[in-house]
Amino acid sequence: MPTSPEASEQKIEHIFSRFKGERKELIPILQTVQEMYGYLPEEALKEVARFTSVSESQVYSTATFYAQFHFKRRGKHNIKVCCGTACHVRGAAPLLEAFERELGIECGATTDDFEFNLERVACVGSCALAPVVMVDDNVFGLMETKRVSECLVPKGVDNE
């Protein structure tokens, strides 16, 4: 749901109130903006440039350099399918395909309801549990395609 320009401006001003506007704060400011919005909206990048006295192109260049930053609204839940060597050997590709089928999206996309986004990652550091999938902060090890749907139910939610 889009926010009004006034609400968006209040969010940005709230973020900026935590910083001095110095160039060296650029990355922490971008991280905070993304935390607040879930991604880096174009208008917010322009405001960050103004606030830090860094050119818009430099702000964008910095944000595109780091994989942690996103420029499109992402899902509420982030699904990462590990495709590192151990996971690849133990079946990461069929797992990724199973998630694509289950969610109805391709890798790198977000569901229409903004509930999930799906991405391939190089390694999550749990090779002994390969293949591994992470949903938000939850690790699912020794994954099988038949268990894909169980990963899509948020932990701690009573689904009766």
Backbone bond lengths (Angstrom), bond angles and torsions (degrees), N, CA, C in turn:
res aa  C-N    CA-C-N  psi(-1)  N-CA   C-N-CA  omega(-1)  CA-C   N-CA-C  phi
1 M - - - 1.452 - - 1.528 108.91 -
2 P 1.318 118.46 121.58 1.458 121.13 -179.41 1.526 111.04 -65.68
3 T 1.325 115.67 146.34 1.459 119.43 177.42 1.516 108.66 -96.82
4 S 1.321 115.33 157.66 1.459 119.66 178.32 1.519 109.03 -69.52
5 P 1.340 116.87 157.07 1.467 119.03 177.62 1.527 112.31 -58.05
6 E 1.339 117.09 -35.35 1.458 120.23 179.57 1.522 111.25 -66.04
7 A 1.336 116.80 -43.89 1.465 120.89 179.68 1.519 110.57 -65.50
8 S 1.323 115.98 -39.33 1.456 120.50 178.60 1.527 110.77 -64.67
9 E 1.320 116.18 -41.90 1.466 120.87 179.01 1.530 110.38 -64.19
10 Q 1.327 117.41 -38.34 1.465 121.15 178.08 1.528 110.71 -65.23
11 K 1.332 117.14 -39.71 1.468 120.76 177.82 1.521 110.33 -60.85
12 I 1.324 116.04 -47.66 1.466 120.96 -178.59 1.522 110.24 -62.82
13 E 1.321 116.86 -45.14 1.465 119.70 -179.82 1.525 111.12 -63.38
14 H 1.316 116.50 -36.07 1.468 120.75 176.44 1.529 110.18 -63.31
15 I 1.310 116.55 -42.74 1.470 121.16 177.58 1.524 109.72 -62.81
16 F 1.306 116.51 -48.75 1.468 120.36 -176.87 1.529 112.27 -63.49
17 S 1.321 117.14 -27.02 1.463 119.76 -178.88 1.525 112.44 -63.17
18 R 1.322 116.76 -17.39 1.470 121.59 -179.79 1.533 112.78 -87.44
19 F 1.325 116.63 -7.17 1.459 120.98 -173.29 1.526 110.86 -127.30
20 K 1.333 115.25 166.63 1.460 121.61 179.01 1.525 112.41 -94.36
21 G 1.344 116.85 -13.80 1.461 120.31 -178.99 1.517 112.50 88.91
22 E 1.311 116.66 18.90 1.462 120.82 -179.69 1.524 110.73 -84.17
23 R 1.306 115.01 149.54 1.462 122.48 -178.97 1.535 111.57 -54.25
24 K 1.333 117.17 -39.18 1.460 121.55 -177.26 1.539 112.49 -66.93
25 E 1.324 116.78 -11.70 1.465 121.20 179.12 1.533 113.02 -92.07
26 L 1.326 117.23 2.34 1.464 120.97 -173.00 1.527 112.76 -53.45
27 I 1.318 117.85 -52.07 1.468 119.62 -176.81 1.525 111.54 -65.47
28 P 1.340 120.04 -47.18 1.472 118.15 176.13 1.536 113.29 -59.82
29 I 1.320 117.16 -34.56 1.470 119.70 177.12 1.527 109.63 -66.05
30 L 1.327 117.40 -45.92 1.467 120.47 178.30 1.526 110.72 -60.77
31 Q 1.320 117.05 -40.93 1.467 120.31 178.51 1.530 110.71 -62.15
32 T 1.309 116.59 -40.91 1.463 120.76 -179.60 1.524 111.10 -69.23
33 V 1.316 116.75 -40.29 1.476 120.34 176.72 1.525 109.37 -60.81
34 Q 1.328 116.42 -46.19 1.465 119.26 -179.17 1.530 110.76 -65.20
35 E 1.308 117.38 -37.65 1.461 120.60 177.61 1.531 110.30 -61.64
36 M 1.307 116.57 -39.39 1.469 121.86 -177.91 1.534 111.78 -72.30
37 Y 1.335 117.56 -43.74 1.467 121.78 -175.64 1.523 113.70 -96.82
38 G 1.326 117.25 -22.36 1.459 121.21 -174.81 1.522 112.07 91.50
39 Y 1.313 117.22 -5.56 1.461 125.08 177.96 1.522 106.92 -167.99
40 L 1.332 117.21 -178.52 1.467 121.23 179.92 1.525 109.76 -107.92
41 P 1.329 117.35 95.87 1.466 119.86 178.20 1.537 110.61 -65.99
42 E 1.314 116.09 148.48 1.460 121.70 -178.73 1.531 112.17 -55.91
43 E 1.316 116.83 -44.98 1.468 120.11 -179.63 1.524 111.59 -62.53
44 A 1.326 116.46 -36.99 1.471 120.08 178.77 1.523 110.20 -66.02
45 L 1.330 117.74 -38.43 1.466 120.82 178.26 1.527 110.51 -62.22
46 K 1.316 116.50 -39.45 1.467 120.47 177.83 1.526 110.62 -63.60
47 E 1.333 116.30 -41.26 1.466 120.57 179.28 1.527 111.01 -67.51
48 V 1.332 116.68 -37.45 1.468 120.77 177.09 1.524 109.36 -62.72
49 A 1.320 117.11 -42.52 1.466 121.02 178.33 1.528 110.62 -60.17
50 R 1.311 115.56 -45.88 1.466 120.03 179.08 1.523 110.74 -61.32
51 F 1.339 116.26 -47.35 1.460 121.80 -175.60 1.535 112.50 -64.20
52 T 1.330 116.48 -37.75 1.471 120.69 -175.97 1.523 112.83 -94.99
53 S 1.324 117.89 -3.88 1.470 122.93 -175.31 1.529 111.61 57.16
54 V 1.312 115.19 36.86 1.466 123.07 175.12 1.525 105.61 -111.76
55 S 1.314 117.35 140.49 1.467 119.25 -178.40 1.531 110.81 -61.75
56 E 1.328 115.36 151.99 1.462 120.33 178.20 1.520 111.01 -57.26
57 S 1.340 116.78 -39.79 1.464 119.37 -179.11 1.527 111.31 -65.85
58 Q 1.329 117.60 -34.62 1.462 119.93 177.77 1.528 111.57 -71.83
59 V 1.313 117.39 -37.49 1.461 121.04 176.45 1.527 108.80 -62.42
60 Y 1.323 116.62 -48.00 1.466 121.32 179.80 1.525 110.40 -63.45
61 S 1.312 117.41 -42.07 1.466 121.87 179.29 1.527 110.79 -60.55
62 T 1.306 116.47 -43.30 1.466 120.66 178.60 1.522 110.20 -64.37
63 A 1.315 116.85 -45.90 1.465 120.75 -177.88 1.527 112.13 -65.22
64 T 1.335 117.43 -36.01 1.467 119.19 -179.72 1.523 112.15 -76.76
65 F 1.330 117.44 -20.01 1.463 120.81 179.92 1.528 111.38 -68.24
66 Y 1.323 117.07 -35.34 1.464 121.54 -175.15 1.524 111.31 -98.94
67 A 1.344 115.66 129.77 1.467 121.33 -178.36 1.524 112.86 -67.07
68 Q 1.316 118.04 -16.56 1.463 120.67 -178.20 1.526 113.20 -70.71
69 F 1.348 116.62 -18.81 1.459 119.68 -176.41 1.525 111.31 -94.70
70 H 1.333 115.04 142.54 1.464 122.23 -177.90 1.522 109.42 -128.49
71 F 1.340 115.55 145.82 1.462 121.11 -175.30 1.525 113.64 -111.84
72 K 1.314 115.77 1.78 1.460 120.78 175.90 1.517 107.62 -126.92
73 R 1.312 114.83 148.99 1.454 119.65 177.90 1.523 109.41 -57.34
74 R 1.311 115.70 133.03 1.450 121.51 -178.30 1.517 110.24 -108.96
75 G 1.315 114.61 171.38 1.454 120.42 -179.49 1.516 113.16 -72.76
76 K 1.298 114.16 160.15 1.456 121.66 177.17 1.533 110.24 -62.56
77 H 1.325 116.15 -34.15 1.462 122.27 179.73 1.524 109.79 -117.24
78 N 1.323 115.95 130.96 1.455 122.41 -177.41 1.527 109.66 -102.12
79 I 1.317 116.96 118.66 1.460 122.22 178.74 1.516 108.43 -104.12
80 K 1.328 115.70 122.82 1.462 122.17 178.59 1.515 108.49 -117.40
81 V 1.319 115.87 120.33 1.459 121.25 175.56 1.520 107.04 -100.75
82 C 1.334 115.75 117.89 1.458 120.33 -179.54 1.523 109.16 -72.22
83 C 1.324 115.49 130.25 1.464 121.09 178.53 1.524 110.59 -122.93
84 G 1.346 116.27 24.00 1.456 120.79 175.03 1.521 109.69 -64.45
85 T 1.303 116.53 175.49 1.466 121.29 -173.87 1.522 112.91 -54.01
86 A 1.333 118.01 -53.27 1.467 120.55 -177.42 1.527 111.07 -61.21
87 C 1.329 116.89 -43.84 1.470 120.79 -179.79 1.530 111.04 -68.13
88 H 1.334 116.15 -39.80 1.464 120.41 178.42 1.529 110.40 -59.14
89 V 1.323 115.68 -47.73 1.469 120.85 -178.04 1.524 111.01 -63.45
90 R 1.328 116.29 -31.08 1.464 120.43 -176.08 1.529 113.92 -98.65
91 G 1.324 117.73 14.32 1.458 119.80 169.84 1.511 118.22 108.12
92 A 1.317 118.80 31.02 1.465 120.89 179.35 1.530 112.28 -65.16
93 A 1.333 117.82 -38.26 1.470 120.23 -176.79 1.528 112.36 -60.73
94 P 1.338 119.33 -48.20 1.471 118.65 176.68 1.532 112.58 -64.00
95 L 1.326 117.04 -31.73 1.472 120.25 176.75 1.527 110.81 -64.15
96 L 1.311 115.69 -46.94 1.461 120.46 179.32 1.527 110.04 -59.63
97 E 1.323 116.87 -43.90 1.474 121.08 177.92 1.527 111.18 -62.53
98 A 1.324 117.34 -37.87 1.464 121.02 179.46 1.536 110.41 -65.72
99 F 1.320 117.19 -40.50 1.469 119.99 176.27 1.532 110.46 -64.96
100 E 1.322 117.62 -41.25 1.464 120.62 178.34 1.531 110.31 -59.16
101 R 1.325 116.54 -44.35 1.472 120.51 179.05 1.525 111.05 -64.89
102 E 1.325 116.38 -47.52 1.465 121.52 -176.66 1.531 111.25 -61.74
103 L 1.328 116.46 -41.33 1.466 121.13 -176.93 1.523 113.28 -88.62
104 G 1.329 116.63 -18.90 1.462 120.18 -178.13 1.520 113.12 73.46
105 I 1.328 116.65 27.86 1.464 121.87 178.95 1.523 109.40 -136.45
106 E 1.318 115.50 163.64 1.459 120.71 174.48 1.514 109.15 -91.82
107 C 1.326 115.47 160.92 1.449 121.27 176.01 1.529 108.92 -56.16
108 G 1.325 116.45 135.23 1.460 121.84 -178.68 1.516 113.42 93.89
109 A 1.326 116.90 -2.78 1.469 120.92 -176.68 1.528 111.18 -107.56
110 T 1.333 114.57 172.58 1.459 123.54 178.74 1.522 108.02 -123.42
111 T 1.323 116.49 141.49 1.465 119.78 178.83 1.529 109.54 -64.21
112 D 1.327 115.87 154.09 1.465 121.44 -177.25 1.528 113.07 -58.74
113 D 1.335 116.92 -29.15 1.464 120.14 -179.81 1.531 112.58 -88.10
114 F 1.334 116.34 4.86 1.466 123.21 -179.81 1.535 112.35 58.63
115 E 1.323 116.00 29.39 1.459 120.38 178.39 1.536 110.84 -85.50
116 F 1.354 116.80 -40.42 1.463 121.00 -176.29 1.525 111.40 -134.24
117 N 1.342 115.10 147.50 1.459 119.93 163.52 1.521 106.71 -126.90
118 L 1.309 115.01 151.54 1.460 121.88 -173.37 1.511 109.54 -122.79
119 E 1.336 115.72 129.78 1.455 118.88 178.00 1.522 111.20 -142.13
120 R 1.304 113.88 154.96 1.461 123.31 175.60 1.528 106.09 -97.82
121 V 1.338 116.70 133.55 1.456 120.52 177.24 1.523 109.39 -123.55
122 A 1.324 115.69 156.40 1.462 121.01 -175.93 1.523 112.45 -73.61
123 C 1.330 118.10 -38.66 1.465 120.16 -179.20 1.514 109.08 -168.44
124 V 1.326 116.45 139.79 1.461 120.70 175.20 1.526 110.91 -109.51
125 G 1.322 117.01 1.56 1.461 120.93 175.71 1.510 115.13 78.36
126 S 1.304 117.12 23.91 1.469 121.40 178.76 1.522 110.11 -126.16
127 C 1.305 116.00 49.46 1.461 121.63 -172.79 1.528 113.48 -59.08
128 A 1.323 117.56 -31.11 1.470 120.34 179.69 1.527 111.51 -65.92
129 L 1.332 116.78 -19.48 1.463 121.63 -179.55 1.529 112.51 -101.24
130 A 1.310 117.31 9.71 1.467 122.23 -175.35 1.525 111.88 -56.01
131 P 1.343 115.62 143.69 1.462 128.07 -7.16 1.531 111.50 -76.79
132 V 1.331 114.71 148.76 1.457 121.63 -173.69 1.528 110.89 -120.95
133 V 1.330 114.20 141.50 1.461 122.23 173.97 1.522 106.65 -128.52
134 M 1.319 116.14 139.58 1.462 120.26 172.96 1.519 108.91 -116.14
135 V 1.317 115.64 132.38 1.456 121.56 172.10 1.519 104.92 -118.67
136 D 1.325 115.07 111.18 1.458 121.95 -171.14 1.530 107.27 56.96
137 D 1.322 118.86 -118.57 1.463 121.32 179.98 1.526 112.67 -101.77
138 N 1.322 117.29 6.19 1.460 121.76 -177.88 1.522 110.49 -92.46
139 V 1.332 115.96 127.95 1.462 121.73 -179.26 1.522 109.11 -99.75
140 F 1.321 115.26 129.76 1.462 121.89 175.61 1.521 107.24 -115.21
141 G 1.324 116.26 106.02 1.459 120.70 -178.08 1.509 111.95 -98.28
142 L 1.332 115.07 165.27 1.462 122.66 -178.75 1.526 109.91 50.50
143 M 1.336 114.82 43.00 1.466 121.54 -174.76 1.519 112.48 -68.78
144 E 1.323 113.07 149.71 1.461 121.98 175.82 1.530 107.32 -132.18
145 T 1.310 116.10 151.67 1.469 119.71 -178.46 1.523 112.00 -59.31
146 K 1.312 117.80 -31.68 1.470 120.23 -178.99 1.528 112.28 -70.51
147 R 1.329 118.20 -11.75 1.468 122.16 179.90 1.529 112.92 -101.44
148 V 1.313 118.23 5.10 1.464 121.36 -176.19 1.520 112.09 -56.84
149 S 1.308 118.95 -45.80 1.469 120.84 -176.08 1.527 112.06 -64.11
150 E 1.331 118.65 -29.74 1.470 119.43 179.43 1.526 111.73 -67.58
151 C 1.323 117.62 -23.93 1.470 121.38 177.92 1.517 111.91 -73.45
152 L 1.312 116.92 -18.52 1.465 121.17 -174.18 1.527 113.13 -90.60
153 V 1.337 116.56 0.35 1.458 121.29 177.37 1.510 107.36 -99.70
154 P 1.343 117.53 115.03 1.466 119.87 -178.25 1.531 111.57 -56.08
155 K 1.321 116.11 135.91 1.466 120.87 179.71 1.515 109.55 -65.21
156 G 1.332 115.44 143.10 1.453 120.45 177.37 1.527 113.91 83.76
157 V 1.324 117.17 6.81 1.459 120.45 -179.73 1.520 108.51 -105.62
158 D 1.319 116.91 128.30 1.453 122.23 177.74 1.525 107.78 -81.92
159 N 1.314 116.50 114.37 1.477 120.71 -174.69 1.515 112.57 -104.90
160 E 1.303 118.09 43.67 1.473 120.15 178.61 1.497 111.52 -82.70
